[in-house]
Structure formats: structure tokens, C-alpha cells
Amino acid sequence: MHCVKLMGQSLMARDFDRQVAEIQVRIAVLNRYTALGIPVTVPAG
């Protein structure tokens, strides 16, 4: 949740297409943070 607040609550772009692109970038960043937090398990033995 901290990362979401760092990115801001409102959109900076005025044009609709740019707002869509901005949201997609935010989603990609959040997905990357989520992927970093998921442990990688390897079977032992």
C-alpha cells in the first residue's frame, strides 16, 4: 500500500489515452513489487 501512495492518488495526464498509459505503468510497477515479494520454492532432494 505504501507504493501506491508514493505514486499518487490522482492522474497527472489530461488526455484520456495518456491516462490509460499512466494507469498501465502503475499496474506494471505494482505487479513487479508483488512478484518480488513472492518466494521461489525449489524441491529439495
MMTF fields as JSON, N, C-alpha, C and O atoms, coordinates in Angstrom:
{
  "mmtfVersion": "1.0.0",
  "mmtfProducer": "UNKNOWN",
  "numBonds": 179,
  "numAtoms": 180,
  "numGroups": 45,
  "numChains": 1,
  "numModels": 1,
  "chainsPerModel": [1],
  "groupsPerChain": [45],
  "chainIdList": ["A"],
  "bondAtomList": [4, 2, 8, 6, 12, 10, 16, 14, 20, 18, 24, 22, 28, 26, 32, 30, 36, 34, 40, 38, 44, 42, 48, 46, 52, 50, 56, 54, 60, 58, 64, 62, 68, 66, 72, 70, 76, 74, 80, 78, 84, 82, 88, 86, 92, 90, 96, 94, 100, 98, 104, 102, 108, 106, 112, 110, 116, 114, 120, 118, 124, 122, 128, 126, 132, 130, 136, 134, 140, 138, 144, 142, 148, 146, 152, 150, 156, 154, 160, 158, 164, 162, 168, 166, 172, 170, 176, 174],
  "bondOrderList": [1, 1, 1, 1, 1, 1, 1, 1, 1, 1, 1, 1, 1, 1, 1, 1, 1, 1, 1, 1, 1, 1, 1, 1, 1, 1, 1, 1, 1, 1, 1, 1, 1, 1, 1, 1, 1, 1, 1, 1, 1, 1, 1, 1],
  "groupList": [{"groupName": "MET", "atomNameList": ["N", "CA", "C", "O"], "elementList": ["N", "C", "C", "O"], "formalChargeList": [0, 0, 0, 0], "bondAtomList": [1, 0, 2, 1, 3, 2], "bondOrderList": [1, 1, 2], "singleLetterCode": "M", "chemCompType": "L-PEPTIDE LINKING"}, {"groupName": "HIS", "atomNameList": ["N", "CA", "C", "O"], "elementList": ["N", "C", "C", "O"], "formalChargeList": [0, 0, 0, 0], "bondAtomList": [1, 0, 2, 1, 3, 2], "bondOrderList": [1, 1, 2], "singleLetterCode": "H", "chemCompType": "L-PEPTIDE LINKING"}, {"groupName": "CYS", "atomNameList": ["N", "CA", "C", "O"], "elementList": ["N", "C", "C", "O"], "formalChargeList": [0, 0, 0, 0], "bondAtomList": [1, 0, 2, 1, 3, 2], "bondOrderList": [1, 1, 2], "singleLetterCode": "C", "chemCompType": "L-PEPTIDE LINKING"}, {"groupName": "VAL", "atomNameList": ["N", "CA", "C", "O"], "elementList": ["N", "C", "C", "O"], "formalChargeList": [0, 0, 0, 0], "bondAtomList": [1, 0, 2, 1, 3, 2], "bondOrderList": [1, 1, 2], "singleLetterCode": "V", "chemCompType": "L-PEPTIDE LINKING"}, {"groupName": "LYS", "atomNameList": ["N", "CA", "C", "O"], "elementList": ["N", "C", "C", "O"], "formalChargeList": [0, 0, 0, 0], "bondAtomList": [1, 0, 2, 1, 3, 2], "bondOrderList": [1, 1, 2], "singleLetterCode": "K", "chemCompType": "L-PEPTIDE LINKING"}, {"groupName": "LEU", "atomNameList": ["N", "CA", "C", "O"], "elementList": ["N", "C", "C", "O"], "formalChargeList": [0, 0, 0, 0], "bondAtomList": [1, 0, 2, 1, 3, 2], "bondOrderList": [1, 1, 2], "singleLetterCode": "L", "chemCompType": "L-PEPTIDE LINKING"}, {"groupName": "GLY", "atomNameList": ["N", "CA", "C", "O"], "elementList": ["N", "C", "C", "O"], "formalChargeList": [0, 0, 0, 0], "bondAtomList": [1, 0, 2, 1, 3, 2], "bondOrderList": [1, 1, 2], "singleLetterCode": "G", "chemCompType": "PEPTIDE LINKING"}, {"groupName": "GLN", "atomNameList": ["N", "CA", "C", "O"], "elementList": ["N", "C", "C", "O"], "formalChargeList": [0, 0, 0, 0], "bondAtomList": [1, 0, 2, 1, 3, 2], "bondOrderList": [1, 1, 2], "singleLetterCode": "Q", "chemCompType": "L-PEPTIDE LINKING"}, {"groupName": "SER", "atomNameList": ["N", "CA", "C", "O"], "elementList": ["N", "C", "C", "O"], "formalChargeList": [0, 0, 0, 0], "bondAtomList": [1, 0, 2, 1, 3, 2], "bondOrderList": [1, 1, 2], "singleLetterCode": "S", "chemCompType": "L-PEPTIDE LINKING"}, {"groupName": "ALA", "atomNameList": ["N", "CA", "C", "O"], "elementList": ["N", "C", "C", "O"], "formalChargeList": [0, 0, 0, 0], "bondAtomList": [1, 0, 2, 1, 3, 2], "bondOrderList": [1, 1, 2], "singleLetterCode": "A", "chemCompType": "L-PEPTIDE LINKING"}, {"groupName": "ARG", "atomNameList": ["N", "CA", "C", "O"], "elementList": ["N", "C", "C", "O"], "formalChargeList": [0, 0, 0, 0], "bondAtomList": [1, 0, 2, 1, 3, 2], "bondOrderList": [1, 1, 2], "singleLetterCode": "R", "chemCompType": "L-PEPTIDE LINKING"}, {"groupName": "ASP", "atomNameList": ["N", "CA", "C", "O"], "elementList": ["N", "C", "C", "O"], "formalChargeList": [0, 0, 0, 0], "bondAtomList": [1, 0, 2, 1, 3, 2], "bondOrderList": [1, 1, 2], "singleLetterCode": "D", "chemCompType": "L-PEPTIDE LINKING"}, {"groupName": "PHE", "atomNameList": ["N", "CA", "C", "O"], "elementList": ["N", "C", "C", "O"], "formalChargeList": [0, 0, 0, 0], "bondAtomList": [1, 0, 2, 1, 3, 2], "bondOrderList": [1, 1, 2], "singleLetterCode": "F", "chemCompType": "L-PEPTIDE LINKING"}, {"groupName": "GLU", "atomNameList": ["N", "CA", "C", "O"], "elementList": ["N", "C", "C", "O"], "formalChargeList": [0, 0, 0, 0], "bondAtomList": [1, 0, 2, 1, 3, 2], "bondOrderList": [1, 1, 2], "singleLetterCode": "E", "chemCompType": "L-PEPTIDE LINKING"}, {"groupName": "ILE", "atomNameList": ["N", "CA", "C", "O"], "elementList": ["N", "C", "C", "O"], "formalChargeList": [0, 0, 0, 0], "bondAtomList": [1, 0, 2, 1, 3, 2], "bondOrderList": [1, 1, 2], "singleLetterCode": "I", "chemCompType": "L-PEPTIDE LINKING"}, {"groupName": "ASN", "atomNameList": ["N", "CA", "C", "O"], "elementList": ["N", "C", "C", "O"], "formalChargeList": [0, 0, 0, 0], "bondAtomList": [1, 0, 2, 1, 3, 2], "bondOrderList": [1, 1, 2], "singleLetterCode": "N", "chemCompType": "L-PEPTIDE LINKING"}, {"groupName": "TYR", "atomNameList": ["N", "CA", "C", "O"], "elementList": ["N", "C", "C", "O"], "formalChargeList": [0, 0, 0, 0], "bondAtomList": [1, 0, 2, 1, 3, 2], "bondOrderList": [1, 1, 2], "singleLetterCode": "Y", "chemCompType": "L-PEPTIDE LINKING"}, {"groupName": "THR", "atomNameList": ["N", "CA", "C", "O"], "elementList": ["N", "C", "C", "O"], "formalChargeList": [0, 0, 0, 0], "bondAtomList": [1, 0, 2, 1, 3, 2], "bondOrderList": [1, 1, 2], "singleLetterCode": "T", "chemCompType": "L-PEPTIDE LINKING"}, {"groupName": "PRO", "atomNameList": ["N", "CA", "C", "O"], "elementList": ["N", "C", "C", "O"], "formalChargeList": [0, 0, 0, 0], "bondAtomList": [1, 0, 2, 1, 3, 2], "bondOrderList": [1, 1, 2], "singleLetterCode": "P", "chemCompType": "L-PEPTIDE LINKING"}],
  "groupTypeList": [0, 1, 2, 3, 4, 5, 0, 6, 7, 8, 5, 0, 9, 10, 11, 12, 11, 10, 7, 3, 9, 13, 14, 7, 3, 10, 14, 9, 3, 5, 15, 10, 16, 17, 9, 5, 6, 14, 18, 3, 17, 3, 18, 9, 6],
  "groupIdList": [1, 2, 3, 4, 5, 6, 7, 8, 9, 10, 11, 12, 13, 14, 15, 16, 17, 18, 19, 20, 21, 22, 23, 24, 25, 26, 27, 28, 29, 30, 31, 32, 33, 34, 35, 36, 37, 38, 39, 40, 41, 42, 43, 44, 45],
  "secStructList": [7, 2, 2, 2, 2, 2, 6, 7, 1, 1, 7, 7, 7, 7, 1, 2, 2, 2, 2, 2, 2, 2, 2, 2, 2, 2, 2, 2, 2, 2, 2, 2, 2, 2, 2, 2, 2, 1, 7, 7, 7, 7, 7, 7, 7],
  "xCoordList": [0.825, 0.0, 0.87, 0.482, 2.033, 2.946, 3.357, 3.48, 3.567, 3.971, 2.875, 3.157, 1.623, 0.508, 0.478, 0.251, 0.701, 0.684, 1.86, 1.745, 2.985, 4.131, 3.848, 4.373, 3.024, 2.714, 1.626, 1.357, 1.003, -0.016, -1.408, -1.592, -2.382, -3.767, -4.472, -5.483, -3.958, -4.62, -3.732, -2.525, -4.359, -3.621, -3.051, -3.692, -1.857, -1.211, -1.599, -1.675, -1.842, -2.126, -3.548, -4.452, -3.731, -5.065, -5.76, -6.976, -5.009, -5.566, -5.948, -5.226, -7.087, -7.577, -6.595, -6.344, -6.034, -5.095, -3.853, -3.313, -3.412, -2.245, -2.587, -1.741, -3.83, -4.258, -4.263, -3.859, -4.717, -4.712, -3.287, -3.024, -2.372, -0.968, -0.388, 0.379, -0.748, -0.239, -0.735, 0.021, -1.989, -2.534, -1.845, -1.558, -1.576, -0.896, 0.51, 0.972, 1.192, 2.531, 2.447, 3.259, 1.471, 1.309, 1.013, 1.549, 0.17, -0.152, 1.087, 1.307, 1.897, 3.124, 4.083, 4.718, 4.189, 5.071, 4.559, 5.337, 3.253, 2.695, 2.847, 3.123, 2.669, 2.863, 4.307, 4.562, 5.249, 6.665, 6.964, 7.687, 6.406, 6.587, 5.985, 6.561, 4.835, 4.198, 5.069, 5.244, 5.614, 6.465, 7.73, 8.219, 8.249, 9.446, 9.141, 10.035, 7.905, 7.538, 7.138, 6.972, 6.98, 6.565, 7.808, 8.715, 7.853, 9.032, 9.095, 8.068, 10.302, 10.524, 10.887, 11.899, 10.062, 10.322, 10.925, 10.517, 11.885, 12.57, 12.485, 12.789, 12.08, 12.015, 13.426, 14.372, 13.534, 14.818, 14.905, 13.955, 16.077, 16.343, 16.079, 16.278],
  "yCoordList": [-1.183, 0.0, 1.247, 2.285, 1.14, 2.28, 2.71, 3.902, 1.735, 2.039, 2.763, 3.632, 2.406, 3.065, 4.531, 5.386, 4.836, 6.224, 7.008, 8.214, 6.348, 7.034, 7.472, 8.488, 6.712, 7.033, 8.088, 8.573, 8.453, 9.492, 8.928, 7.82, 9.704, 9.259, 9.729, 9.146, 10.767, 11.306, 11.131, 10.917, 11.227, 11.099, 12.452, 13.485, 12.44, 13.684, 14.07, 15.254, 13.074, 13.332, 13.866, 13.512, 14.712, 15.259, 14.492, 14.306, 14.05, 13.321, 11.905, 11.279, 11.398, 10.088, 8.975, 8.101, 8.994, 7.939, 7.948, 6.891, 9.112, 9.194, 8.745, 8.188, 8.986, 8.492, 6.969, 6.351, 6.367, 4.904, 4.379, 3.406, 5.014, 4.592, 4.755, 3.907, 5.838, 6.078, 5.003, 4.53, 4.624, 3.567, 2.237, 1.476, 1.951, 0.701, 0.653, -0.409, 1.783, 1.828, 1.576, 0.833, 2.19, 1.968, 0.503, -0.052, -0.119, -1.532, -2.396, -3.346, -2.072, -2.84, -2.731, -3.715, -1.537, -1.343, -2.148, -2.818, -2.084, -2.834, -4.338, -5.066, -4.811, -6.235, -6.649, -7.758, -5.776, -6.077, -6.162, -7.055, -5.23, -5.288, -6.575, -7.194, -6.974, -8.206, -9.41, -10.312, -9.423, -10.535, -10.629, -11.728, -9.507, -9.527, -10.107, -10.653, -10.001, -10.485, -11.953, -12.508, -12.592, -13.993, -14.884, -14.768, -15.767, -16.63, -17.674, -18.161, -18.002, -19.042, -20.313, -20.362, -21.346, -22.604, -23.627, -23.731, -24.365, -25.396, -26.697, -26.709, -27.787, -29.057, -29.522, -29.466, -29.97, -30.432, -31.948, -32.687, -32.369, -33.801, -34.466, -35.677],
  "zCoordList": [0.0, 0.0, 0.0, -0.535, 0.595, 0.635, -0.771, -1.052, -1.647, -3.023, -3.787, -4.612, -3.513, -4.184, -3.801, -4.657, -2.536, -2.074, -2.637, -2.856, -2.873, -3.466, -4.893, -5.347, -5.602, -6.988, -7.096, -8.196, -6.009, -6.045, -6.215, -6.718, -5.79, -5.852, -7.12, -7.511, -7.767, -8.954, -10.177, -10.069, -11.339, -12.591, -12.992, -12.803, -13.541, -13.96, -15.386, -15.714, -16.226, -17.638, -17.815, -17.059, -18.813, -19.101, -20.21, -20.168, -21.191, -22.324, -21.886, -21.11, -22.384, -21.955, -22.294, -21.464, -23.509, -23.909, -23.021, -22.693, -22.643, -21.757, -20.341, -19.641, -19.918, -18.613, -18.6, -17.615, -19.689, -19.792, -19.709, -19.004, -20.422, -20.398, -18.996, -18.539, -18.313, -16.961, -15.995, -15.147, -16.123, -15.265, -15.556, -14.633, -16.83, -17.182, -16.608, -16.19, -16.584, -15.994, -14.497, -13.946, -13.834, -12.394, -12.087, -11.128, -12.892, -12.694, -12.891, -12.139, -13.898, -14.146, -12.966, -12.586, -12.389, -11.23, -10.042, -9.364, -9.786, -8.661, -8.865, -7.912, -10.099, -10.378, -10.135, -9.664, -10.449, -10.218, -8.724, -8.283, -7.942, -6.488, -5.926, -5.03, -6.447, -5.996, -6.347, -5.528, -7.561, -7.985, -7.128, -6.865, -6.7, -5.852, -4.475, -3.829, -4.02, -2.707, -2.658, -1.572, -3.815, -3.853, -3.762, -4.586, -2.768, -2.652, -3.769, -4.242, -4.173, -5.166, -4.424, -3.725, -4.574, -3.876, -4.834, -5.991, -4.341, -5.127, -4.341, -3.148, -4.976, -4.257, -3.839, -4.625, -2.613, -2.09, -2.242, -1.983, -2.67, -2.697, -3.94, -4.046]
}
